[in-house]
C-alpha cells in the first residue's frame, strides 16, 4: 500500500496537466498490483479535466474492477467523490453501450 498525496506532486489540481502528473505517480504502483491511496488533503474540488487525466485513462490499461480493487481515495470531499464517481460511471456505461472493451475486459455495468 502506498499513499500518493496530490499536493506533493502538483501545486493545485486545476487541469489535465495536473491530472497527468498524478496519473504518472499512480500508474507504476498499480502496474505492480499495489493498492494506491490518493490523498486529496488540502483540495476542495476537482474539475473533470483533472479526473479524466489522473484516473479515467487508467481504463486504457486496467479493467474497472481492477481499478476498484487497487485505487482508493482519502481526505476527499463530497464534490471530489461525486466527480470521480460520475466520470467513471459515464465512461464505463458508454463503453458498454458501444461494445467497447475497457482495460481488455468487456465493460459491464
N, CA, C and O of each residue as an XYZ file, in Angstrom:
436
protein
N       0.843     -1.181      0.000
C       0.000      0.000      0.000
C       0.889      1.246      0.000
O       1.897      1.322      0.703
N       0.479      2.205     -0.808
C       1.215      3.461     -0.904
C       0.210      4.611     -0.902
O      -0.917      4.463     -1.373
N       0.628      5.753     -0.368
C      -0.212      6.948     -0.383
C       0.428      7.960     -1.328
O       1.603      8.300     -1.190
N      -0.361      8.434     -2.288
C       0.066      9.499     -3.187
C      -0.737     10.729     -2.797
O      -1.937     10.805     -3.059
N      -0.069     11.690     -2.169
C      -0.725     12.949     -1.789
C      -0.632     13.892     -2.976
O       0.464     14.277     -3.383
N      -1.767     14.264     -3.529
C      -1.807     15.057     -4.755
C      -0.939     16.306     -4.650
O      -0.154     16.591     -5.555
N      -1.072     17.051     -3.560
C      -0.339     18.316     -3.443
C       1.158     18.143     -3.198
O       1.888     19.132     -3.131
N       1.622     16.910     -3.063
C       3.066     16.663     -3.020
C       3.643     16.641     -4.439
O       4.858     16.725     -4.616
N       2.773     16.528     -5.446
C       3.233     16.369     -6.821
C       2.816     17.502     -7.742
O       3.409     17.692     -8.804
N       1.796     18.255     -7.343
C       1.336     19.405     -8.128
C       1.022     20.554     -7.169
O       0.754     20.332     -5.989
N       1.057     21.761     -7.680
C       0.738     22.929     -6.847
C      -0.762     23.075     -6.626
O      -1.196     23.667     -5.638
N      -1.545     22.536     -7.544
C      -3.002     22.612     -7.470
C      -3.564     21.505     -8.348
O      -2.814     20.860     -9.081
N      -4.844     21.279     -8.288
C      -5.499     20.240     -9.098
C      -6.521     20.918     -9.996
O      -7.726     20.719     -9.844
N      -6.025     21.724    -10.939
C      -6.891     22.575    -11.739
C      -7.176     22.060    -13.139
O      -8.192     22.425    -13.731
N      -6.293     21.212    -13.690
C      -6.433     20.888    -15.108
C      -5.850     19.518    -15.448
O      -5.389     18.784    -14.574
N      -5.884     19.198    -16.731
C      -5.415     17.884    -17.173
C      -3.904     17.719    -17.000
O      -3.429     16.601    -16.801
N      -3.155     18.800    -17.072
C      -1.709     18.705    -16.849
C      -1.424     18.250    -15.421
O      -0.567     17.396    -15.198
N      -2.135     18.814    -14.465
C      -2.003     18.387    -13.070
C      -2.427     16.926    -12.928
O      -1.764     16.137    -12.256
N      -3.532     16.585    -13.566
C      -4.021     15.210    -13.510
C      -3.037     14.223    -14.093
O      -2.854     13.133    -13.552
N      -2.400     14.592    -15.190
C      -1.407     13.707    -15.806
C      -0.244     13.442    -14.856
O       0.284     12.331    -14.811
N       0.151     14.451    -14.105
C       1.247     14.257    -13.153
C       0.850     13.263    -12.060
O       1.679     12.465    -11.621
N      -0.393     13.302    -11.625
C      -0.867     12.342    -10.621
C      -0.952     10.950    -11.239
O      -0.543      9.969    -10.618
N      -1.476     10.860    -12.448
C      -1.533      9.575    -13.171
C      -0.138      8.952    -13.243
O       0.030      7.758    -12.992
N       0.854      9.763    -13.587
C       2.227      9.266    -13.704
C       2.763      8.725    -12.378
O       3.641      7.863    -12.374
N       2.246      9.221    -11.257
C       2.634      8.711     -9.941
C       1.897      7.416     -9.601
O       2.480      6.493     -9.032
N       0.629      7.357     -9.948
C      -0.237      6.229     -9.572
C       0.034      4.980    -10.423
O       0.092      3.868     -9.898
N       0.197      5.169    -11.722
C       0.296      4.050    -12.659
C       1.354      3.005    -12.304
O       1.033      1.817    -12.310
N       2.588      3.380    -11.998
C       3.598      2.343    -11.713
C       3.225      1.437    -10.537
O       3.490      0.235    -10.572
N       2.622      1.999     -9.517
C       2.207      1.182     -8.371
C       1.107      0.203     -8.776
O       1.141     -0.972     -8.410
N       0.147      0.697     -9.525
C      -0.943     -0.178     -9.958
C      -0.434     -1.270    -10.897
O      -0.933     -2.394    -10.859
N       0.537     -0.959    -11.724
C       1.116     -1.966    -12.611
C       1.814     -3.063    -11.823
O       1.953     -4.188    -12.304
N       2.254     -2.736    -10.612
C       2.869     -3.731     -9.724
C       1.829     -4.378     -8.813
O       2.167     -5.107     -7.880
N       0.553     -4.097     -9.104
C      -0.558     -4.684     -8.359
C      -0.597     -4.213     -6.905
O      -1.042     -4.947     -6.023
N      -0.125     -2.980     -6.659
C      -0.142     -2.414     -5.318
C      -1.363     -1.515     -5.143
O      -1.766     -0.811     -6.069
N      -1.941     -1.546     -3.956
C      -3.056     -0.659     -3.640
C      -2.509      0.753     -3.458
O      -1.518      0.968     -2.759
N      -3.178      1.713     -4.104
C      -2.758      3.110     -4.052
C      -3.870      3.937     -3.417
O      -5.011      3.923     -3.879
N      -3.524      4.651     -2.361
C      -4.434      5.605     -1.740
C      -4.042      6.987     -2.258
O      -2.914      7.434     -2.051
N      -4.970      7.657     -2.927
C      -4.735      9.008     -3.404
C      -5.351      9.955     -2.386
O      -6.552      9.904     -2.124
N      -4.520     10.819     -1.816
C      -4.967     11.760     -0.799
C      -5.212     13.134     -1.419
O      -4.350     13.702     -2.089
N      -6.417     13.647     -1.170
C      -6.780     14.984     -1.636
C      -6.698     15.998     -0.500
O      -7.395     17.013     -0.519
N      -5.863     15.731      0.470
C      -5.675     16.641      1.593
C      -5.344     18.038      1.068
O      -4.396     18.205      0.301
N      -6.125     19.041      1.479
C      -5.895     20.410      1.058
C      -6.591     20.808     -0.230
O      -6.439     21.939     -0.692
N      -7.360     19.888     -0.821
C      -8.073     20.159     -2.069
C      -9.566     20.062     -1.805
O     -10.034     19.084     -1.221
N     -10.310     21.065     -2.231
C     -11.757     21.098     -2.002
C     -12.567     20.536     -3.154
O     -13.624     19.944     -2.935
N     -12.082     20.714     -4.394
C     -12.855     20.266     -5.551
C     -11.916     19.969     -6.713
O     -10.760     20.392     -6.732
N     -12.454     19.220     -7.690
C     -11.687     18.852     -8.876
C     -12.518     19.106    -10.128
O     -13.728     18.880    -10.121
N     -11.888     19.571    -11.197
C     -12.589     19.648    -12.472
C     -12.515     18.289    -13.185
O     -11.648     17.465    -12.892
N     -13.430     18.081    -14.112
C     -13.439     16.815    -14.844
C     -12.142     16.609    -15.632
O     -11.712     15.470    -15.810
N     -11.518     17.678    -16.102
C     -10.275     17.520    -16.865
C      -9.179     16.875    -16.012
O      -8.401     16.061    -16.510
N      -9.120     17.233    -14.744
C      -8.146     16.614    -13.839
C      -8.473     15.136    -13.650
O      -7.592     14.283    -13.751
N      -9.740     14.837    -13.375
C     -10.161     13.450    -13.131
C      -9.918     12.592    -14.365
O      -9.443     11.462    -14.250
N     -10.238     13.116    -15.538
C     -10.014     12.359    -16.771
C      -8.552     11.991    -16.935
O      -8.225     10.842    -17.232
N      -7.675     12.959    -16.743
C      -6.248     12.713    -16.928
C      -5.666     11.830    -15.824
O      -4.846     10.954    -16.100
N      -6.078     12.053    -14.595
C      -5.496     11.320    -13.465
C      -6.016      9.897    -13.359
O      -5.256      8.985    -13.032
N      -7.306      9.691    -13.631
C      -7.912      8.399    -13.312
C      -8.623      7.705    -14.468
O      -8.500      6.489    -14.612
N      -9.358      8.434    -15.288
C     -10.148      7.791    -16.332
C      -9.265      7.093    -17.354
O      -9.637      6.041    -17.873
N      -8.111      7.654    -17.647
C      -7.247      6.980    -18.618
C      -6.679      5.662    -18.086
O      -6.096      4.892    -18.850
N      -6.840      5.392    -16.790
C      -6.469      4.074    -16.260
C      -7.288      2.969    -16.911
O      -6.859      1.815    -16.943
N      -8.465      3.313    -17.429
C      -9.326      2.331    -18.100
C      -8.693      1.814    -19.391
O      -9.120      0.786    -19.916
N      -7.688      2.508    -19.904
C      -6.973      2.022    -21.085
C      -6.054      0.851    -20.743
O      -5.646      0.092    -21.622
N      -5.735      0.714    -19.466
C      -4.780     -0.306    -19.022
C      -5.413     -1.372    -18.137
O      -5.029     -2.541    -18.191
N      -6.382     -0.966    -17.323
C      -6.965     -1.860    -16.332
C      -8.474     -1.968    -16.518
O      -9.120     -1.054    -17.031
N      -9.019     -3.094    -16.094
C     -10.469     -3.216    -16.048
C     -10.996     -2.327    -14.918
O     -10.265     -1.979    -13.991
N     -12.256     -1.973    -15.013
C     -12.861     -1.164    -13.956
C     -12.805     -1.903    -12.624
O     -12.565     -1.288    -11.585
N     -13.023     -3.207    -12.643
C     -12.945     -3.990    -11.403
C     -11.546     -3.934    -10.798
O     -11.404     -3.851     -9.578
N     -10.524     -3.978    -11.629
C      -9.148     -3.907    -11.124
C      -8.863     -2.522    -10.543
O      -8.188     -2.399     -9.520
N      -9.373     -1.494    -11.192
C      -9.197     -0.139    -10.658
C      -9.861     -0.030     -9.291
O      -9.282      0.529     -8.360
N     -11.077     -0.564     -9.168
C     -11.769     -0.518     -7.870
C     -10.999     -1.293     -6.811
O     -11.048     -0.945     -5.631
N     -10.299     -2.326     -7.214
C      -9.517     -3.127     -6.277
C      -8.256     -2.397     -5.805
O      -7.874     -2.507     -4.640
N      -7.620     -1.662     -6.696
C      -6.305     -1.101     -6.396
C      -6.291      0.385     -6.062
O      -5.313      0.867     -5.490
N      -7.342      1.125     -6.399
C      -7.320      2.567     -6.238
C      -8.293      2.997     -5.155
O      -9.473      2.648     -5.192
N      -7.792      3.757     -4.190
C      -8.607      4.264     -3.087
C      -8.378      5.765     -2.964
O      -7.338      6.282     -3.372
N      -9.355      6.450     -2.402
C      -9.263      7.896     -2.224
C      -9.431      8.234     -0.752
O     -10.236      7.624     -0.049
N      -8.666      9.208     -0.299
C      -8.721      9.613      1.089
C      -8.663     11.135      1.177
O      -8.196     11.807      0.257
N      -9.144     11.664      2.293
C      -9.185     13.114      2.518
C      -9.882     13.824      1.366
O      -9.420     14.861      0.890
N     -10.995     13.254      0.926
C     -11.721     13.847     -0.197
C     -13.017     14.485      0.293
O     -13.465     14.253      1.415
N     -13.592     15.281     -0.569
C     -14.852     15.952     -0.260
C     -15.984     15.283     -1.039
O     -15.745     14.429     -1.893
N     -17.201     15.679     -0.737
C     -18.347     15.148     -1.471
C     -18.232     15.490     -2.959
O     -18.540     14.651     -3.805
N     -17.793     16.705     -3.289
C     -17.655     17.094     -4.691
C     -16.616     16.226     -5.393
O     -16.841     15.783     -6.519
N     -15.498     15.982     -4.750
C     -14.454     15.142     -5.336
C     -14.985     13.732     -5.556
O     -14.819     13.163     -6.635
N     -15.619     13.175     -4.545
C     -16.169     11.819     -4.671
C     -17.172     11.727     -5.810
O     -17.136     10.786     -6.602
N     -18.063     12.704     -5.892
C     -19.093     12.688     -6.926
C     -18.485     12.869     -8.318
O     -18.924     12.217     -9.265
N     -17.500     13.728     -8.459
C     -16.856     13.928     -9.760
C     -16.180     12.641    -10.230
O     -16.327     12.256    -11.390
N     -15.454     11.984     -9.358
C     -14.781     10.741     -9.725
C     -15.814      9.664    -10.052
O     -15.684      8.965    -11.057
N     -16.837      9.527     -9.210
C     -17.861      8.519     -9.439
C     -18.591      8.752    -10.759
O     -18.794      7.816    -11.532
N     -18.980      9.981    -11.014
C     -19.753     10.270    -12.219
C     -18.928     10.073    -13.486
O     -19.450      9.591    -14.491
N     -17.657     10.436    -13.452
C     -16.807     10.246    -14.641
C     -16.582      8.772    -14.935
O     -16.661      8.357    -16.092
N     -16.301      7.964    -13.901
C     -16.143      6.524    -14.134
C     -17.457      5.915    -14.597
O     -17.471      5.110    -15.528
N     -18.548      6.284    -13.966
C     -19.853      5.744    -14.341
C     -20.158      6.028    -15.804
O     -20.577      5.135    -16.541
N     -19.950      7.264    -16.223
C     -20.214      7.648    -17.611
C     -19.353      6.841    -18.577
O     -19.865      6.317    -19.566
N     -18.065      6.734    -18.310
C     -17.153      6.052    -19.228
C     -17.424      4.555    -19.297
O     -17.373      3.964    -20.376
N     -17.707      3.945    -18.166
C     -17.991      2.511    -18.155
C     -19.299      2.236    -18.885
O     -19.389      1.287    -19.665
N     -20.308      3.057    -18.636
C     -21.594      2.875    -19.316
C     -21.453      3.124    -20.813
O     -21.984      2.358    -21.616
N     -20.755      4.172    -21.195
C     -20.549      4.490    -22.610
C     -19.850      3.354    -23.333
O     -20.250      2.972    -24.432
N     -18.817      2.817    -22.724
C     -18.071      1.730    -23.340
C     -18.941      0.485    -23.485
O     -18.871     -0.220    -24.492
N     -19.760      0.225    -22.471
C     -20.650     -0.938    -22.541
C     -21.670     -0.812    -23.648
O     -21.964     -1.793    -24.331
N     -22.219      0.378    -23.839
C     -23.223      0.604    -24.882
C     -22.618      0.537    -26.267
O     -23.290      0.142    -27.219
N     -21.358      0.917    -26.392
C     -20.717      0.913    -27.693
C     -20.030     -0.417    -27.979
O     -19.426     -0.590    -29.037
N     -20.120     -1.352    -27.042
C     -19.498     -2.649    -27.237
C     -17.983     -2.605    -27.159
O     -17.310     -3.538    -27.599
N     -17.449     -1.543    -26.610
C     -16.007     -1.415    -26.476
C     -15.513     -2.263    -25.312
O     -16.289     -2.743    -24.486
N     -14.216     -2.427    -25.277
C     -13.597     -3.078    -24.132
C     -12.887     -2.032    -23.316
O     -12.290     -1.101    -23.856
N     -12.954     -2.188    -22.023
C     -12.239     -1.297    -21.114
C     -11.178     -2.126    -20.437
O     -11.482     -3.120    -19.777
N      -9.954     -1.728    -20.594
C      -8.861     -2.439    -19.944
C      -8.810     -3.904    -20.315
O      -8.488     -4.741    -19.471
N      -9.122     -4.235    -21.558
C      -9.055     -5.595    -22.101
C     -10.178     -6.503    -21.619
O     -10.210     -7.674    -21.995
N     -11.088     -6.010    -20.809
C     -12.196     -6.804    -20.309
C     -13.483     -6.090    -20.707
O     -13.593     -4.883    -20.492
N     -14.464     -6.792    -21.282
C     -15.699     -6.115    -21.673
C     -16.326     -5.381    -20.491
O     -16.414     -5.909    -19.382
N     -16.752     -4.166    -20.753
C     -17.370     -3.362    -19.697
C     -18.723     -3.938    -19.328
O     -19.513     -4.313    -20.194
N     -18.975     -4.001    -18.053
C     -20.273     -4.429    -17.538
C     -20.722     -3.452    -16.490
O     -19.967     -3.110    -15.579
N     -21.945     -3.002    -16.614
C     -22.476     -2.022    -15.660
C     -23.436     -2.717    -14.736
O     -24.006     -2.084    -13.848
